[in-house]
């Protein structure tokens, strides 16, 4: 019988690190903005969101990123083909896979399992992740933990934050039950924020938990002999970053369980509470305050996973509980909804995710320069002498702000125009959008080539799709959704990839400041947009002659577009 390989030998076996990127969320959040392209290609601070994810993976030493998408997969493939990721000098290979038959995230991952392209540990994330971290340490710690706990299949990356933090998901409340000495995740309880639950359903086996015993001499975990854990932690202050380190067994379990549709509510929850499965999941919490590894070990892990092997041999497993963890501070967040979109945009503008900031543009294009008050602009920007551009603003190439116009806490894409006497506050204008004279846009997102005519008021929380024309002399009600073409009855499931079951309307009532960019962002719950729009107003229906009849009663005499009506109405 051949001798067993040591922990150091197993870790030192060099394997290419791959990543599976969920470039489709299989929901209709962000509609109608994503009617014409996948959501990961929508701009975040004038950069396609997928670029942040790919930069993050490349910095983490990933050799191949596999993007899986269903909606508009051909546009994603075309974008990747013409991007820098197809150049010969690029260290990371990027491939796209279309999952046309998939109806959920777990279905898409089953397709990955069928292709057999994943044979070792891999990174799983969405295509909407923004992070300045290098996951080399975390991957090495995950491998080391697997050498001790053979049942480990996943390490989730969570972020500690107060409930008032602007990135905290207000659409649901999650309680994570963790064994503190090992960071093993025992259970996850997730429930909608409204109506507010008065109790938490916690499995008994999570509280009365038998912790596997660690053999001090070898460092291996003996699952046949257990000792009662002295304590467990109930954490309601954690944010899911939508990043995980997974073993290939994750894909196998998804293939075996066809009723799993979403990751956290289905796969993670059911795996942890199952009496039949012995699989374990661990959590890595971004706090930077606790670590089993010494500074020397962390430095070795930062160099390469192979460099971690000798240091692990000197680790005192009995003192640390036998589970390797890595202390790491950094920025990591996922754009789960429009509230997160607003929060992450503010973080990038406020340089909380440095070096990810507008003046370090990750794509080819005109450079941005940083100015006082966190104002970023390109050389081709035109500002009227009497215009006012206040703090936390990005002005894209060839954007134009006329005299007596005011722009603050907003992002303007390429070729955007703001006419005189107009105000743009807390809003995001995609390429080619324009705001007419005397109009106001309040905390809304305007798609590409949207035209706002004279004397129009766009109230907060509106999502306006590409090529829509509004005005003149109208007021658009708060939280409206307007598209250029009539919406069809949606057959997409209400669940998204990481469990935002409804669109949380974003609000940024608390302004950023240089002293406190971490100020709370209140997310309005008085009006949550339904998970899909299946009907439209009567005046919006196309006529029998095939001529489009737009909703001019709401959009104005020159209006072009359709107003979506919530299911609840």
N, C-alpha and C positions, 0 to 999 in steps of 0.2 A: 504494500500500500504506500503510495507516494505521500511524502510529508505535506502537511497543510502549509499554504502560503501565509507568511506573516502579513500583518496589517501594512507595514511599510512596502512590502513587495507588491501587494495588490494596488496600493495607491500609486506606486511608481510606474505601473503599467500604463503607458501613454495611450490615451484614446482621444479621438477627435470629439470635441464638445459640440453638440448640435442644439438647435433651438427650434421649437414649434411655435409659430406665431399665429394666433387666432385673429386674422385680418377681417373677419366678418363676425358681427355680434348676433346675427340671426334674430333681430328684432327691428322695430321701426322707431326707436329713439333717434333723435336728431332729424327726423323727417319734418318737413320736406327738403331739408338741406342735402340729404344723401340720396335723393331720388335719382340723380344722374351719375353718381360715382360712389365707390365704397367709402364708408365713413373714415377709414384710416387715411384717405387722401384729402380730407378736409384740412384747411390750414389752421394751425395753432401758432399764433404770433407770426403769421405769414410763411410758415414752413409746414409742409404736409406732415401729419402726425406720425405716419409710418417712419419718417426719417429719424425722429427722436428714438424710436424703438430700435431701429437698426444700428444707430450710433451706439446706443447703450449695449447692445449685444456684441458688437465688434470690439468695444472697449473691454468686454468681459472675456475675451478670448474665444468666442464662438467661431467655429470654422465654417459652419453651414447653417443658414436660417431658412426654414421651410415655412412659407406663408400659405395658409389655407383660407380660401375665400369662396363664397357662393354668389353673392350679389355683385354684378359688374366685375366679375373676375377678369374679363378680357382687358378692362381698363387698368386694373392693377398690374397685370402682366405687361401691358404696353408701357406703363410708367417705369417699372423695374428695368425693362429692356433699354430704355434711354437714359437711365440714371447712372450715377457713378458706381453703383454696385455691380455693374456688368463690365467694368473696366478690368483689364488684366492686372493692374496694380492693386486692386482691392483685396485685402487679406481675407475677407469673409465672402463666401459664396452664397448667393440668394436665389432660391428657387420658389416658384409659385405653383400651387396645386388647386385646381377647381373642384369644389365639392357640390355639384349641382343637385344631387339627390339628398343632401343633408338637410335636416329640419331643425337641428340644434347644434350646440357646440360639441356635445358628446358624440353626436353622429359624425361630425367632421373629424374628431380624434379617432373614431373607429376606422375611418378611411385611411388615416395615417398608419394605424396598426395593420391594416390589410396590405399596405405597400411594403411593409417590413424595412422601412428606411431607418427606423430607430432601433438600435441594438444595445445601447448603453444609456447611462443617465443623461438627461437632457433638461434644458430650460423650457418651461411653458409660460407663455405670457400672451397678452393681447397685443394687437397692433397699435394700441393707444397708450402705451406706457412711456412715461417721461422719467428718466433717472440719470443721475451723474455717478452712479455706483459702478464699481468693478466687482463682479460676482465671483472672481477667482477664489477668494477666501471662502465664500459660502459654499461653492461647489466642492472645494476640498473638504470642508467640514461635513458636508452631506455624505461624501464618500467614506470619510472616517467613521461617521456614525453608523453607516450601513455595515461596516466591518464588525461593529459591536452588537448592533441590533439587526439581525438578518431579516426582520419583518418590516423594516422601514421602507416606505415607498415614496414618500414626499416630504419636502421641507417647504413650508409656506413662508413667504416674506411679508411680515406685517409691520405696521408703523404705529408707534404710540402717539396718541394725540388726545387732547381734551375734547369733550363732546361739543364744545363751542368752536372748535377749529373749523376753518372754512372748507377743508377737505373732507370733513366728517360727513358720511352719508346720512342724510336726514330721511330718506325714503324707507329705511328699515333699521332695526336695532339688532345688533349681533353681540352675543355673549360667548366668549371663548373660555373654555375650561382647560387649564394648563397645569401640568405637574412642574412646579418651578425649578426643581433641581436639575431636570433633564430637558426642559422646554418641550416635553411631549404633549401633543394636543390630544385631550381626552374626549372633548365633545364641542360642538358648535351649535348654538341655538340662535336662529334668525327668525325674526317676526316683523311684520310691517309696523311702521311708526304710528300709523293711523288706521284703525282706532288703536289707541295705546293699550298695550297689554298690561295687566296688573300683576302678573306672575310669569315666571320663567320655567319652562319645562326642561328639567335637567335629568338625564338618565341616572339611575341609582348606581350603575357600575362606574360612573365617572367620579362620584363622590367617594364611594367605598371602593377605592382603586388599589389593586395589588400591583406594585411596581416590580418588574422583573429584577432579579438579583444579579448584580455584577460580580463576576469572578475577579477578585483583586489580582490574582497572579497573572492571568492571561488578558484580562480586560474584556472578555466576551460576556454577553448577557445570557444568563441561563433562564429560559422561559419556562422550564419545568418547576423551578423553585421561585417563589415570590415572597416579597415582604410588603407589608402595608405601608403605603406612602404616608409620611407624617402630615402632609398638607397638600392642598390643591388651591389654585388661584382661579377666581372668576373675574375675567377681564372684559369690561364693556368700553374700554378706551383704546381699541385697536382698529386700524384702518387696513383693509385688504388692498395691497398694492397691485394685485393681479399678476404677481410674479411668483413662480414656484420652481423648485428643483425636483424633478420627478425621475423615478426609475421606470424601466420599460414595463414593469408590472402594472403601472397605472393604465396603460393602453389595453393590456390584457383584461383587466377588471372591467373596463368600459365595454369591451367587446362581449364579455360574458353577461353583462347586465344591461339589456337593451332598454330598460325603463329609466335609466339615468339620462337626464336631459341637460342639466346645468351642473357646474362643478361644485360650488360650495353647498348649495341646498341639497343636492342629490348625492354626488360622489363623495365629497368629504364627510358630510353628515352621516350618511348611511354606512360608510366604511368604518367610521369610529364607533357607531352604536351596534354594529352587527355582532351577533353571537357566533357566527360561522367563520367570519374572516378574522385572521390574526394580524392583519396589516396595521402598521403604525404610521402616524403622521406627526411631524415635528414642526415647531414654529420658530422662526428667527425674527426677533423683534428689534426694530431699528430704534435703539435708545442709546447705545454706546456706553452703558453703565455697568454691564455685567458680562463676564467672559470667563470661560474655563481655560482658554488658551492664554499663554503668557504673551508679552509683547514680542519676544523673540520668535515664537511660533507664528504669530500673526504676520510678522515681517517675512518669514519664510514662505507662508501661504501666499502673500502678495506677489512673490517672485514667480512661483509656479506651483501647481499641485504636487509635482514631484519633490520639490524642496521641502514640502510639509512632512514627508515620510520620516526622515530621521528625527525630527523634533517630536513627532507623535510617540516615538519609542520611549522618550524620557518623561512622558506625561504621567502624572500620578492619578490613575483612574479611580482609585478608591476615594480620594479626597474630592474629586469632581463629579462623582456619581456615574462615571463611565461614559458620559455622553459629551462629545466634542461640540462646542459652540464657538462662534466667532463674534467678537464685539465689533460692530461696524456702525458708523454714523454716515448718513448720506441722504440724498433726496430720491424718493421713489413714489410715484403716484400714477394712477390710471384714470383716463377720461371715461368715466362710467356714464355721465349724463351732462346736461348743460351746466349744472351747478359746478361740477368738477372741471368742466371746460373753462369756466370763468375763473375758478380758484387757481388752476394751474397756470393759466395765462398771466394772472397777477403775480404768481411766484416767479415766473420767468422774467417778467418785466422788472420786478423788484429784486432780481438777482439772488433769490433764495436757493436756486438750483445751480449756482455757479459751478463750473464754467458754462453751463447751458444758459445762454442769454442771447437777446437779439443781435448784439454786436459780434457774436461768434457764430455767425450764420452757418449751419451745417450743410447748406446746399449751395450750388453755384449760383451766383447772382450778385447784384450790387451790394457793397458793404454798408452796414449801418454804423452810424456814429452815435456815441452816447453824449447826452447833454444834461444839464442841470434839471433836477426834478424827475429823473428817469424818463426822459424823452429821447426816443431813438428815431433817426431819420436818415434817408439816403440822400446823396448829392442832388438827385433830380427832383426833390420835393419843392413845390412852390407854396410859399406862405405869404398871404397878403400882409401889408404893413400894419393894418389894423386888426388882423386876425389874432386869436388868443388860443394858444395850445398849452394847456396846463399839464400837471404831473401825470406820469404813468401813461404815456402815449407812444404808439409805434406808427410811423408814417411810411408806408411802402413806396416803392419807386413810382415816380411820376404822379404822386398824389397831389391834390390841389385843395388848399383851404383859403377861401376868399376873404376879403376884408369883412370885418364885423362878424365873422363866424367863430364859433367856439367849439373846441374839441378837447375833452379831458377823460381820463380813465378809459381810453378806447384804443382799438387797433384798426388802422385803415390799410387795406391791401393795395396792390399795384393799380394805379390809374383811378383811384377813388377821387371823387370831387364833392366838396362841401361848399355850398353857395352861401352868400352873405345873409346875415341875420339868422342863420341856422345854428342849432346846438346838437352835438352828438355827445352823449354821456354814457359811460359804462357799456359801450356797444362794440360790436365786431362787424366790420364791413369787409366782405370778400372782394376779390379783384373786380374792378370796373363798376362798383356800386356808386351811386350818386345821390345826394340829398339836395333838394331844391331850396330856393330862397324862402326864408321864414318858416322852415320845417324844424321839427325836433324829433330825435330818435333817442329813446330812453331804455337802456339796459336790454337790448335786443340783438339778434344776429341776422344780418342781411346777406343773402347769397350773392353769387357772382352776377354782375350786370343788373342788379336791382335798381330801379329808378324811382326815387321818391320825388314827386313834383312839388309845386309850391304849396305852402301853408298846410302841411300834413303833420299830424302828431302820431308817432308810433309809441304807444305805451309799453311799459316794461314787459319783458318775458316773451316777446313775439319772435317767431321763427319764420323768416320769409325766404322762400326758395328762389332759385336762379331765374333771371329774366322776368320777374314780376314788375309791373308798373302800378304805382299807387298815387292817386290824387287827380286833380288838385282839391284842396279845401275839405279834407276828411280827417277823421280821427279813428285810428285802428285800436280796438279794445285790447286790453292787456291779455297776454298769453295766447294771442291768435296765431294760427298756423295758416300760411298762404302759399300756394304753389302755382306754377305757370300752367300745369295741366291738372285736369280733374283727378282727385284721388280715387283709387279703386278700393273695393272691399279687401282689406288685408287678411291674408291667410297665415301670416307669420305668427309664431307663438309670442305671447306677451313677455316671456322670460328672455333676458339677455344672457350673455356669456358668464357674467359674474353677478347675476341675481338682482339687477335693478328692475323691479317688476313694474314700475311706473316712472314716467318722466318727471324728475324733480325740477321744477322751474327755478332758474337761478336768479339770485338777487345779490347785489353787492352794495347794500346800504351803508356798510362801514367802509370808509375810504382807507386806502393804504397810506402809510406815512413812513418816512425813513427810519423813525424810531420803532414803529410797530407795524410791520407788514403782515404780522401774524394775527391781525385783528379778526374778530369774528365776522362771518358772513351769514346773515340770516337768510334762510331759504323759505320763501313764501309757501305756506301750505294751504292758503285759502282757496287756491285754484290749482289743482294738479291736472295736467293734461292727460286724458285717457291714453291707455297703452297703444291704441291704434284708432285711426279715424276711418270709419266705414261709410259715412254719408256726407253729403255736402248740401249747402242751401239750395232751395228750389230754383232760385234765379241763376245758380251756377251750372245747371245741367245743360249739356250740349243740345242744340235743337235737333229736330227730326231731319232737317235738311243737311245736317253735317257741319253747320256753321257754329263756331264756338260762341256761346253767349256768356260773357264774363259777369262776375258779380259786381257790376258797376254801382249798385246801391250801397255797397260797403266800401268798395275800393275807389270810388270816385268816377266822374264822367269819362276820364281817360284811362281808367283802371284796366289792367290786363292780369287776370289770374283768378284763382278759386279759393274761397275761404273754407277751411276744413271745420267740420262741426263735430264736437266731442260726442262720443257714444252716450255719455251721461245726460246729454241734452235731449 
